[in-house]
């Protein structure tokens, strides 16, 4: 192992890799982004106001009488909007209309797991 290189890729590198894999492997997925817990867009398929939109989405899904939602799925005119989150990040995506929600959510959750910081 090269002492000058980190053992684990930087968060941005992992996020870029996750975005590339999601677009390539998730059926019907058209665009996506990875957003850090602090609101910084780590990677995205295209420039957009991903962080602002994700914030609005989570705010709309919030219900004080229920636990904080871990995922959201909304049908929109242009397709399907999905978001999943952990304590470290949010992955948000737009998919074709009538995409299989269970499969897209599974792919997004797997992406979150790949983003998780390595533990010692």
Secondary structure, DSSP 8 states (H G I E B T S, - for coil): --TTS-SS--HHHHHHHHHHHHHHHSTTEEEEEEEETTS-EEEESS-S-HHHHHHHHHHHH--TTS---SEEEEEETTEEEEEEE-SSEEEEEEE-TT--HHHHHHHHHHHHHHHS----
